[in-house]
Amino acid sequence: MSGSDAAWEAVIGLETHVQLGTDSKIFTSASTAFGDEPNTHIDPVVCGLPGTLPVLNQKVLEYAVKAAMALNLTIAEHSKFDRKQYFYPDLPKNYQISQFDEPIAEDGWIEVEVAEKGKETYLKKIGIERLHMEEDAGKLVHAGSDRLAGSTHSLVDYNRAGVALAEIVSKPDLRTGREAAEYASEIRRIMRYLEVSDGNMQEGSLRCDVNISVRRGPNAPFGTKVEIKNMNSFSAIQKACEYEIQRQIKAYEGGKTVLQETRLWDEGNQLTKSMRSKEGSSDYRYFPDPDLGPIEISKEQRDSWFAELPELPAAKRHRYSNDLGLSAYDARVLTDELSMAQYFEQVVAVGVDAKAASNWITGDIAAYVNSNRLSYTQLPFRPTELAEMLQMINAGAISGKIAKEILPELLTKGGSPKVIVKERGLGMISDPEAINLIVDKLLEAHPNEVEAFRGGKKKLQGFFVGQLMKQTGGKADPKLVNQILNKKLQK
């Protein structure tokens, strides 16, 4: 197949900006609190006023190194900060302190699980080029038309300026919009497990820029790269990639040129729009920041931070599948949020069947948690109480139906399922003599159905089970009911 006949292939890389969850900014003690009055968390250091000196926040360094370790990056023994020059209203100093040629960490990878509609789920290893620390810029608010002045205007809020960021740059290993969305989702999941960031995209704690080009087949040279900004959800990342892939292919096939530029994702119209021509590194005139010394991390410090890393999402998924026998889907759902995984593990630790625990946690309990915007740590229904309920079901003390009846109260108030069952008289009827009497009366009341069953309509056993459960309020032991019914119906 010639190059011109080969299928088009997308080449995608992501730059992910993660806001590190420290109480103060990267080079000053100014607060990082979100949602306060504009321009209330700035100081002379943030503004770069004469006579001020930045000092690196040690917690920022710790969080950045832990994030890099979790992404399998190699931590540099020596790194430095640089000044990145550019002039924009949301940058009070007219330069940004970042890391250019000597970042804190390089050359890592993560494994992502990609589930595309109509296709088999697959694992993919995505390379990560680097992670570096930098300060955030402020925020511009474009306020539209001013009726008094008769012109448009913009407002600037510097509260975010100087907030610590870890920029994570992937290698160009992604090929579809779905892969890009899954990669970004896994990055956020890892950051949340580490508790170095809340990853809240609505508040700007995690932001992604996509670099994307297309080429004719996997062996062709890269095409012209376009950067897409302004994506605040994983769905937007996927849609923006899919739109841009088709836009570039259409341009090439129409004999047009794809420009190297920065584009914005327009959520309302579901398309990308040109914003500006793309700058190169030479445009930023990087040079080492003269106010900040080199960063050197001892082996003892690296080892200490590495020992503090938790079990990460991918490792949990593998363990849940291999050791607990859960499906890949159940493992993926349970590990999406750390608090959910911890809740599940506390239930299973009591000795409850993992699949039964998974069904309840990812079903009715997850629905309640999500609808009430709770974390599992805030749920009144504690893991030990769920384990108690599941043990009662397994022992035949209550049915699944009764468990569902008492679940709403347990979810809102917590408490012992045993106590609730006893107080309400909901315990399972498991006395064979009592069930024999109920079955005899039931068969006597439905002679036609009994005759039909003995004539070959075996599905009628379900009718009798249903009637008996109705009479007993669902409290009869289903297994025992079926045994006794089957024995009497066969006579």
C-alpha positions in Angstrom: 0.0 0.0 0.0 1.5 3.4 -1.0 1.7 6.2 1.5 -1.1 8.1 -0.2 -3.4 5.1 0.1 -2.7 4.3 3.7 -5.4 5.0 6.3 -5.2 8.2 8.3 -3.8 7.9 11.8 -4.1 10.5 14.6 -1.1 11.4 16.8 -2.1 12.9 20.1 -0.3 14.1 23.2 -1.6 15.8 26.3 -0.2 18.5 28.5 -2.0 18.1 31.9 -1.8 20.9 34.4 -2.5 19.6 37.9 -3.0 22.1 40.7 -1.1 20.8 43.7 -3.3 20.9 46.8 -1.1 23.0 49.1 -2.6 25.7 51.4 -0.2 28.3 50.2 1.3 29.2 46.8 4.4 27.9 45.3 6.8 30.8 46.2 4.9 32.7 48.8 2.6 32.2 51.8 -0.4 33.7 50.0 -3.5 31.5 50.3 -4.7 29.2 47.6 -8.4 29.1 48.8 -10.8 28.8 45.9 -13.9 31.0 45.4 -13.0 34.0 47.6 -13.3 37.6 46.6 -11.2 38.5 43.5 -7.7 39.8 44.2 -7.7 39.0 47.9 -4.9 36.4 47.7 -2.1 38.3 46.2 1.1 39.8 47.7 4.3 41.6 46.5 5.9 38.2 45.6 3.0 37.1 43.4 3.2 40.5 41.7 7.0 40.4 41.3 7.5 43.8 43.0 11.0 45.1 43.3 12.9 43.9 46.4 10.9 40.6 46.7 12.3 37.1 46.5 10.5 33.8 45.9 11.0 30.9 48.2 10.0 27.4 47.1 7.2 25.8 49.1 8.6 22.5 50.4 5.2 20.8 50.3 5.0 21.6 46.6 8.3 19.8 46.0 7.1 16.8 48.0 3.8 16.6 46.1 5.5 17.0 42.7 8.0 14.2 43.5 5.3 11.9 44.7 3.2 12.5 41.6 6.3 11.8 39.4 7.0 8.6 41.3 3.4 7.4 40.8 3.8 8.0 37.1 7.0 5.9 36.9 9.1 8.9 36.1 12.8 9.2 36.9 13.4 11.9 39.6 16.3 14.2 38.7 19.1 14.5 41.2 19.5 18.1 40.0 16.9 20.5 38.5 16.3 24.2 38.3 13.7 26.9 37.8 13.6 29.1 34.7 11.8 32.3 33.7 9.4 32.0 30.8 8.8 35.4 29.3 5.4 36.5 27.9 3.2 39.4 28.2 -0.5 38.9 29.0 -2.9 40.7 31.4 -3.3 37.6 33.7 0.4 37.4 34.3 1.3 40.1 36.8 5.1 39.8 36.5 5.2 39.5 32.7 7.1 36.2 33.2 6.2 32.8 34.6 8.5 30.8 36.8 8.6 27.3 35.3 11.1 24.6 34.5 12.6 24.3 31.0 15.5 22.1 30.2 16.1 20.5 33.6 12.7 19.4 34.9 12.1 17.6 38.2 11.3 14.3 36.5 11.4 12.6 33.1 10.7 9.5 31.1 7.7 7.6 32.7 4.5 5.8 31.8 1.1 4.8 33.0 -1.2 2.0 31.9 -4.8 2.9 30.9 -7.8 0.7 30.3 -9.6 1.8 27.2 -13.3 0.8 26.7 -14.6 1.9 23.3 -18.2 1.4 22.3 -18.6 -1.7 20.2 -15.0 -2.8 20.8 -13.2 -5.1 23.2 -11.6 -3.3 26.2 -7.9 -3.2 26.0 -4.9 -2.0 28.0 -2.4 0.5 26.7 0.9 1.8 28.0 1.2 5.6 27.5 4.6 7.2 27.8 5.1 10.4 29.8 7.8 12.7 28.6 8.2 14.8 31.8 6.7 16.4 34.9 7.8 19.9 35.9 6.7 22.5 38.5 5.5 25.9 37.6 3.3 28.7 38.9 -0.2 29.4 37.5 -1.3 32.6 35.9 -4.4 34.6 37.0 -7.8 34.5 35.4 -9.4 36.8 32.9 -13.1 37.4 32.9 -14.5 38.8 29.7 -17.6 40.7 30.8 -19.1 41.6 27.4 -20.7 44.9 26.5 -20.5 47.8 28.9 -23.7 49.8 28.3 -22.2 52.9 30.0 -18.9 53.0 28.2 -20.3 51.5 25.1 -17.4 49.0 24.7 -16.4 45.5 25.8 -14.2 45.0 28.8 -12.3 42.3 30.7 -11.6 41.9 34.4 -8.6 40.1 35.9 -8.5 38.1 39.1 -4.9 37.3 40.4 -6.0 35.0 43.2 -4.9 32.0 41.1 -1.6 33.6 40.1 1.3 31.8 41.8 -0.7 28.7 42.6 1.5 25.6 42.3 1.1 23.4 39.2 2.6 20.2 38.1 2.6 20.0 34.3 2.6 16.5 33.0 3.5 16.1 29.3 2.7 12.8 27.6 4.5 11.3 24.7 2.6 11.3 21.4 1.4 7.7 22.1 -2.4 8.4 22.0 -4.3 7.6 18.8 -8.0 8.2 19.5 -10.1 10.7 21.4 -11.2 7.9 23.7 -7.6 7.0 24.6 -6.9 10.7 25.3 -10.0 10.9 27.7 -9.0 7.7 29.5 -5.4 8.9 29.9 -6.5 12.2 31.4 -9.0 10.4 33.7 -6.3 8.0 34.9 -4.0 11.0 35.7 -6.7 12.6 37.8 -7.4 9.3 39.5 -3.8 8.8 40.4 -3.5 12.4 41.8 -6.5 11.9 43.9 -5.2 8.6 45.3 -2.0 10.4 46.2 -4.1 13.2 47.8 -1.8 15.8 46.1 -4.7 17.3 44.2 -8.5 17.2 44.2 -8.5 17.1 40.4 -11.6 19.2 40.3 -11.9 20.3 36.6 -14.8 22.7 37.3 -12.6 24.7 39.6 -9.6 24.5 37.3 -7.6 22.1 39.5 -6.9 19.9 36.5 -6.7 21.3 33.0 -5.7 19.6 29.8 -4.3 20.9 26.5 -4.3 18.5 23.6 -1.6 18.5 20.8 -2.9 16.7 17.8 -1.9 15.9 14.2 -2.8 13.3 11.5 -0.6 11.3 9.2 -0.9 8.6 6.5 -0.2 5.4 8.4 2.0 4.6 11.4 5.3 4.9 9.5 4.6 8.4 8.0 6.2 11.5 9.5 4.2 13.6 11.9 1.8 16.1 10.4 1.4 19.7 11.5 0.6 19.9 15.2 -2.4 21.8 16.5 -3.0 22.7 20.2 -6.5 22.7 21.6 -7.3 24.5 24.8 -10.5 25.2 26.9 -11.6 21.7 27.7 -13.1 21.2 31.2 -14.3 17.6 31.0 -13.1 14.2 29.8 -16.1 14.1 27.4 -14.9 17.4 25.9 -11.4 16.0 25.4 -12.7 13.1 23.5 -15.1 15.2 21.4 -12.5 17.8 20.6 -10.0 15.2 19.4 -12.6 13.5 17.3 -13.7 16.8 15.7 -10.1 18.0 15.1 -9.0 14.6 13.5 -11.8 14.9 11.0 -11.1 18.6 10.4 -7.4 18.0 9.6 -8.1 15.0 7.4 -10.7 17.0 5.4 -8.2 19.8 5.0 -5.4 17.6 3.7 -7.7 15.7 1.3 -9.0 19.0 0.0 -5.5 20.2 -0.8 -5.5 22.7 2.0 -2.8 23.4 4.6 -3.1 22.7 8.3 -1.6 25.6 10.3 0.4 25.2 13.4 -1.9 27.1 15.8 -3.7 27.2 19.1 -7.4 26.5 18.9 -10.2 26.6 21.4 -12.9 24.0 22.0 -16.4 25.5 21.6 -18.6 23.3 23.8 -21.9 24.9 22.6 -21.2 24.4 18.9 -19.1 21.2 19.4 -16.2 22.4 17.3 -12.7 23.9 17.5 -12.0 27.6 16.7 -8.7 29.3 15.8 -7.3 31.4 18.7 -3.7 32.4 17.7 -0.6 31.1 16.0 1.4 28.7 18.2 4.4 30.0 20.0 7.7 28.1 20.0 10.1 27.8 22.9 12.3 30.5 21.4 9.5 33.0 21.7 9.5 32.6 25.5 13.2 33.5 25.9 13.8 31.1 28.8 16.7 31.7 31.1 17.5 30.3 34.6 15.7 32.2 37.4 18.4 34.2 39.2 16.4 34.3 42.5 16.0 30.5 42.9 18.8 28.1 43.6 19.0 24.6 42.1 16.9 21.8 43.5 18.7 18.8 44.8 16.9 15.8 46.5 18.8 13.3 48.5 18.4 9.5 47.9 17.2 9.3 51.6 14.4 11.8 50.9 13.4 10.1 47.7 13.2 6.8 49.4 11.2 8.2 52.3 8.6 9.8 49.9 8.4 6.6 47.8 7.6 4.6 51.0 4.6 6.8 51.6 3.0 6.2 48.2 -0.4 4.3 48.5 -1.5 1.4 46.3 -2.4 3.0 43.0 -5.5 2.5 40.9 -3.9 0.1 38.3 -2.5 -2.1 41.0 -5.8 -2.2 42.8 -7.6 -3.2 39.5 -5.2 -6.0 38.9 -5.5 -7.2 42.5 -9.3 -7.1 42.5 -9.4 -9.2 39.3 -6.6 -11.7 40.1 -7.0 -12.1 43.9 -10.7 -11.4 44.5 -12.1 -12.8 41.2 -13.9 -9.7 40.2 -14.6 -8.8 36.6 -12.5 -6.1 34.9 -15.6 -3.9 34.9 -16.3 -4.3 38.6 -12.7 -3.7 39.4 -12.7 -0.5 37.3 -15.8 0.9 38.9 -14.7 0.1 42.5 -11.3 1.8 42.1 -12.5 4.9 40.4 -12.6 6.8 43.7 -10.2 6.0 46.5 -13.0 6.3 49.2 -15.1 3.7 47.4 -12.2 1.3 47.1 -11.4 1.7 50.8 -15.1 1.2 51.7 -15.1 -2.0 49.7 -11.9 -3.4 51.2 -13.2 -2.8 54.7 -16.3 -4.8 53.9 -14.3 -7.7 52.3 -11.8 -7.7 55.2 -14.6 -9.0 57.5 -14.9 -12.1 55.3 -17.8 -11.2 53.0 -17.9 -12.5 49.5 -16.2 -9.9 47.2 -18.7 -10.2 44.4 -21.7 -9.8 46.8 -20.0 -6.7 48.3 -19.2 -5.3 44.9 -22.9 -5.7 43.7 -24.3 -3.7 46.7 -21.6 -1.0 46.7 -21.6 -0.3 43.0 -25.4 -0.6 42.8 -27.8 0.8 45.4 -25.2 2.3 47.6 -23.3 4.1 44.8 -26.7 5.5 43.5 -27.4 7.0 47.0 -23.8 8.4 47.4 -23.9 10.0 43.9 -27.4 11.4 44.2 -26.5 13.0 47.6 -23.0 14.1 46.5 -21.3 12.3 49.3 -18.0 10.6 49.8 -18.0 7.1 51.1 -16.2 8.5 54.2 -19.4 10.6 54.9 -21.8 7.7 54.5 -23.6 6.9 57.8 -23.9 3.2 56.8 -20.4 1.9 57.8 -18.5 -0.9 56.1 -18.9 -3.2 59.2 -22.7 -2.7 59.1 -22.9 -3.6 55.4 -20.8 -6.7 56.1 -23.2 -7.6 58.9 -26.2 -7.3 56.5 -24.5 -9.4 53.8 -23.6 -12.1 56.4 -27.3 -12.2 57.4 -28.3 -12.7 53.7 -25.7 -15.5 53.3 -26.8 -17.2 56.5 -30.5 -17.1 55.4 -31.5 -14.8 58.3 -33.0 -12.3 55.8 -33.7 -12.3 52.1 -32.3 -9.9 49.5 -35.8 -8.3 49.3 -35.8 -7.6 53.1 -32.3 -6.2 52.8 -33.4 -3.7 50.2 -36.4 -2.7 52.4 -34.1 -1.8 55.3 -31.3 -0.3 53.2 -32.8 3.3 52.9 -32.9 3.6 56.7 -29.3 2.2 57.0 -28.0 4.6 54.3 -29.5 7.7 56.0 -29.0 6.8 59.7 -26.6 3.8 59.8 -27.0 1.2 62.6 -27.1 -2.5 63.1 -29.1 -4.5 60.5 -29.6 -7.2 63.1 -31.3 -4.7 65.5 -33.5 -3.3 62.7 -34.6 -6.7 61.6 -35.4 -7.8 65.1 -37.3 -4.6 66.0 -39.5 -4.8 62.8 -40.0 -8.6 63.0 -38.4 -9.0 59.5 -36.4 -12.1 60.2 -36.6 -14.9 57.7 -39.1 -17.7 58.2 -36.8 -20.7 58.0 -38.9 -23.2 60.0 -39.7 -26.2 57.7 -42.9 -26.9 59.6 -44.2 -23.4 59.3 -43.5 -23.3 55.6 -45.1 -26.8 55.1 -48.3 -25.5 56.5 -48.3 -22.4 54.3 -47.5 -24.5 51.2 -50.3 -27.0 52.0 -52.9 -24.1 52.2 -51.5 -22.6 49.0 -51.8 -25.8 47.0 -55.3 -26.4 48.4 -56.4 -22.9 47.2 -55.1 -23.4 43.7 -56.1 -26.9 42.5 -56.2 -25.9 38.8 -52.7 -24.6 38.9 -51.5 -27.8 40.7 -53.1 -30.0 38.1 -51.6 -27.9 35.3 -48.1 -28.2 36.9 -48.4 -32.0 37.1 -49.6 -31.9 33.5 -46.2 -30.5 32.4 -46.4 -26.7 33.0 -43.4 -26.7 35.2 -43.0 -22.9 35.1 -46.0 -22.6 37.4 -43.6 -23.3 40.3 -42.7 -19.7 40.0 -46.3 -18.7 40.4 -46.5 -20.6 43.7 -43.2 -19.2 45.0 -44.5 -15.7 44.2 -47.8 -16.3 46.0 -46.1 -17.7 49.0 -43.6 -14.8 49.2 -46.6 -12.4 48.9 -48.3 -14.1 51.8 -45.2 -14.0 54.0 -44.1 -10.5 53.1 -41.0 -11.8 51.4 -39.8 -13.3 54.7 -39.8 -17.0 53.8 -36.5 -18.6 53.0 -36.6 -18.9 49.2 -34.3 -22.0 49.0 -36.4 -23.9 51.6 -39.7 -22.7 49.9 -38.5 -24.1 46.5 -37.5 -27.4 48.1 -40.8 -28.0 49.9 -42.9 -26.8 46.9 -41.1 -29.0 44.5 -41.5 -32.0 46.7 -45.2 -31.5 47.2 -46.0 -30.6 43.6 -44.3 -33.7 42.3 -46.7 -36.0 44.4 
